[in-house]
Amino acid sequence: MSAPARPRTMLGFDFGRLRIGVAVGQELTGTATPLVTLAARDGQPDWDGIARLLAEWQPALLVVGVPRHADGSDSNSTAQALRFARRLHGRFGLAVETIDERLSSHAADERIATSATLRRRGRQDRSARDRYAAALILESWFHHAQAPQPCTTSSD
């Protein structure tokens, strides 16, 4: 008899030219925890910081949020986020998936605003929004991945 499958750990990323929010989550619970916000320099990610996180958490999958406008069209940052996702895969050889992150920063602001503790920390740490957005991106991916898929029938 084989051992039960281990729950997969995943890292979520909210990519930005100045900061990259990172969160960790477990597939089993479908929840994510904000971890850290890494500084980017001239649009270049902190690859050493990302490598340290990958070594520490040993994720099975990386999820990158891709910003789009409310109507679904590409934003100014869409191509940069997709390039970041490709570079993550190329540098580290891990599976990388992307998900539409429309409104994740707004939702992160709301989550921070509804918690007195998070509000106090948010005033001291302006980068909190990025890691909370990364957690929401990862939770959105969990929700989307677990959603029932439409059934297709053949006409045979």
The 8 nearest C-alpha neighbors of each residue, nearest first, counted from 0:
[[1, 2, 3, 4, 5, 6, 7, 27],
 [2, 0, 3, 4, 5, 6, 7, 27],
 [1, 3, 4, 0, 5, 6, 7, 27],
 [4, 2, 5, 1, 0, 6, 7, 27],
 [3, 5, 6, 2, 7, 1, 27, 26],
 [4, 6, 7, 3, 2, 27, 8, 26],
 [7, 5, 27, 26, 4, 8, 25, 28],
 [8, 6, 26, 25, 59, 5, 9, 58],
 [7, 9, 25, 58, 24, 59, 26, 6],
 [10, 8, 58, 60, 24, 61, 23, 59],
 [9, 11, 23, 61, 22, 62, 58, 24],
 [10, 12, 62, 22, 137, 133, 21, 63],
 [13, 11, 21, 63, 133, 20, 14, 62],
 [12, 14, 133, 20, 19, 64, 129, 132],
 [15, 13, 19, 12, 80, 20, 18, 16],
 [14, 16, 18, 19, 17, 13, 80, 42],
 [15, 17, 42, 18, 39, 41, 14, 43],
 [18, 16, 39, 15, 38, 42, 40, 19],
 [19, 17, 38, 15, 39, 37, 16, 36],
 [20, 18, 14, 37, 15, 13, 36, 38],
 [19, 21, 130, 129, 36, 13, 133, 12],
 [20, 22, 12, 130, 133, 35, 34, 11],
 [23, 21, 33, 34, 134, 11, 133, 32],
 [24, 22, 10, 31, 32, 9, 11, 34],
 [25, 23, 31, 9, 30, 8, 32, 10],
 [26, 24, 8, 27, 28, 29, 7, 30],
 [25, 27, 29, 7, 28, 6, 8, 24],
 [28, 26, 25, 6, 29, 7, 30, 8],
 [29, 27, 30, 26, 25, 24, 31, 6],
 [30, 28, 26, 141, 27, 25, 138, 31],
 [29, 31, 28, 24, 138, 25, 32, 26],
 [32, 30, 24, 134, 23, 138, 22, 137],
 [31, 33, 23, 22, 134, 24, 34, 30],
 [32, 34, 22, 130, 131, 134, 21, 35],
 [35, 33, 22, 21, 32, 130, 23, 36],
 [34, 36, 21, 130, 20, 37, 33, 22],
 [35, 37, 20, 19, 130, 21, 126, 129],
 [38, 36, 19, 18, 35, 20, 39, 45],
 [37, 39, 18, 17, 45, 19, 40, 36],
 [38, 40, 44, 17, 18, 43, 45, 42],
 [39, 41, 43, 42, 17, 38, 44, 16],
 [42, 40, 43, 39, 16, 17, 44, 38],
 [41, 43, 16, 40, 39, 17, 44, 15],
 [44, 42, 40, 39, 41, 45, 16, 46],
 [45, 43, 39, 46, 42, 40, 38, 19],
 [44, 46, 48, 47, 39, 49, 38, 37],
 [45, 47, 49, 48, 44, 50, 43, 51],
 [48, 46, 50, 49, 45, 51, 44, 52],
 [49, 47, 51, 45, 46, 50, 52, 37],
 [48, 50, 46, 52, 47, 51, 53, 45],
 [49, 51, 47, 53, 48, 52, 46, 54],
 [52, 50, 54, 48, 49, 53, 55, 47],
 [53, 51, 55, 49, 54, 50, 56, 48],
 [52, 54, 50, 57, 56, 55, 51, 49],
 [55, 53, 51, 57, 52, 56, 50, 58],
 [54, 56, 52, 53, 57, 51, 50, 58],
 [55, 57, 53, 58, 54, 52, 8, 23],
 [58, 56, 53, 54, 55, 59, 8, 52],
 [59, 57, 9, 8, 60, 56, 10, 53],
 [58, 60, 9, 8, 7, 57, 61, 93],
 [61, 59, 9, 94, 58, 95, 93, 62],
 [60, 62, 95, 10, 9, 11, 94, 96],
 [61, 63, 11, 96, 97, 95, 12, 10],
 [64, 62, 97, 12, 11, 84, 96, 65],
 [63, 65, 100, 98, 13, 97, 99, 136],
 [64, 66, 99, 100, 80, 77, 98, 63],
 [67, 65, 100, 77, 101, 99, 76, 74],
 [66, 68, 73, 74, 71, 101, 72, 77],
 [67, 69, 71, 72, 70, 74, 73, 101],
 [68, 70, 71, 67, 101, 72, 102, 74],
 [71, 69, 68, 72, 67, 73, 101, 74],
 [72, 70, 68, 69, 67, 73, 101, 99],
 [71, 73, 68, 70, 67, 74, 69, 77],
 [74, 72, 67, 77, 68, 71, 75, 66],
 [73, 75, 67, 77, 76, 68, 66, 72],
 [74, 76, 77, 73, 78, 79, 67, 66],
 [77, 75, 79, 74, 78, 80, 66, 73],
 [76, 78, 74, 80, 66, 79, 73, 65],
 [79, 77, 81, 80, 76, 82, 75, 73],
 [80, 78, 82, 76, 81, 77, 83, 75],
 [79, 81, 83, 77, 82, 78, 65, 14],
 [82, 80, 84, 78, 83, 79, 77, 85],
 [81, 83, 79, 85, 84, 80, 78, 86],
 [82, 84, 80, 86, 81, 85, 87, 79],
 [83, 85, 81, 87, 82, 86, 63, 80],
 [86, 84, 82, 88, 87, 83, 89, 81],
 [85, 87, 89, 83, 88, 84, 90, 82],
 [88, 86, 84, 90, 85, 89, 91, 83],
 [87, 89, 92, 85, 93, 86, 91, 90],
 [88, 90, 86, 87, 92, 91, 85, 93],
 [91, 89, 87, 88, 86, 92, 93, 85],
 [90, 92, 88, 93, 89, 87, 50, 86],
 [93, 91, 88, 89, 90, 94, 87, 95],
 [94, 92, 88, 91, 95, 60, 59, 61],
 [93, 95, 60, 61, 88, 92, 96, 59],
 [96, 94, 61, 62, 60, 88, 93, 84],
 [97, 95, 62, 61, 63, 94, 98, 60],
 [98, 96, 63, 62, 64, 65, 95, 99],
 [97, 99, 64, 65, 100, 63, 140, 96],
 [98, 100, 65, 101, 64, 66, 67, 97],
 [101, 99, 64, 66, 65, 103, 98, 136],
 [100, 102, 66, 103, 67, 99, 69, 68],
 [101, 103, 105, 104, 106, 100, 69, 66],
 [104, 102, 106, 132, 105, 100, 101, 107],
 [105, 103, 107, 132, 106, 102, 108, 128],
 [104, 106, 108, 102, 107, 103, 109, 132],
 [105, 107, 109, 103, 108, 104, 102, 110],
 [108, 106, 104, 110, 132, 109, 131, 105],
 [109, 107, 105, 111, 106, 110, 112, 104],
 [108, 110, 112, 106, 107, 111, 113, 105],
 [111, 109, 107, 113, 108, 112, 106, 114],
 [110, 112, 117, 108, 109, 118, 114, 113],
 [113, 111, 109, 110, 114, 118, 108, 117],
 [114, 112, 110, 111, 109, 115, 118, 117],
 [113, 115, 117, 116, 111, 112, 118, 110],
 [114, 116, 118, 117, 119, 113, 112, 111],
 [117, 115, 119, 118, 114, 120, 111, 121],
 [116, 118, 111, 120, 114, 119, 115, 121],
 [117, 119, 121, 115, 116, 120, 111, 112],
 [120, 118, 116, 122, 121, 117, 115, 123],
 [119, 121, 117, 123, 122, 118, 124, 116],
 [122, 120, 118, 124, 123, 119, 125, 117],
 [121, 123, 119, 120, 124, 125, 118, 117],
 [124, 122, 120, 121, 125, 119, 118, 127],
 [123, 125, 121, 126, 122, 127, 120, 128],
 [124, 126, 127, 121, 122, 123, 128, 120],
 [125, 127, 128, 124, 129, 36, 130, 18],
 [128, 126, 129, 125, 130, 124, 121, 131],
 [127, 129, 131, 126, 130, 107, 132, 108],
 [130, 128, 20, 132, 127, 131, 126, 13],
 [131, 129, 20, 133, 33, 21, 132, 127],
 [130, 132, 134, 128, 133, 33, 107, 129],
 [131, 133, 135, 129, 107, 103, 104, 130],
 [134, 132, 13, 130, 136, 12, 131, 22],
 [135, 133, 22, 131, 31, 137, 33, 132],
 [134, 136, 138, 132, 137, 133, 139, 131],
 [137, 135, 133, 139, 134, 138, 64, 132],
 [136, 138, 140, 11, 134, 139, 135, 133],
 [139, 137, 141, 135, 140, 136, 30, 31],
 [138, 140, 142, 136, 137, 141, 135, 143],
 [139, 141, 137, 143, 138, 142, 144, 136],
 [142, 140, 138, 144, 29, 139, 143, 145],
 [141, 143, 139, 145, 140, 144, 146, 138],
 [142, 144, 140, 146, 145, 141, 139, 138],
 [145, 143, 141, 142, 146, 140, 147, 139],
 [146, 144, 142, 143, 141, 147, 140, 148],
 [147, 145, 143, 144, 142, 148, 141, 149],
 [148, 146, 145, 149, 144, 143, 150, 142],
 [147, 149, 146, 150, 145, 144, 151, 143],
 [150, 148, 151, 147, 146, 152, 145, 143],
 [149, 151, 148, 152, 147, 153, 146, 154],
 [152, 150, 149, 153, 148, 154, 147, 155],
 [153, 151, 154, 150, 155, 149, 148, 147],
 [152, 154, 155, 151, 150, 149, 148, 147],
 [153, 155, 152, 151, 150, 149, 148, 147],
 [154, 153, 152, 151, 150, 149, 148, 147]]
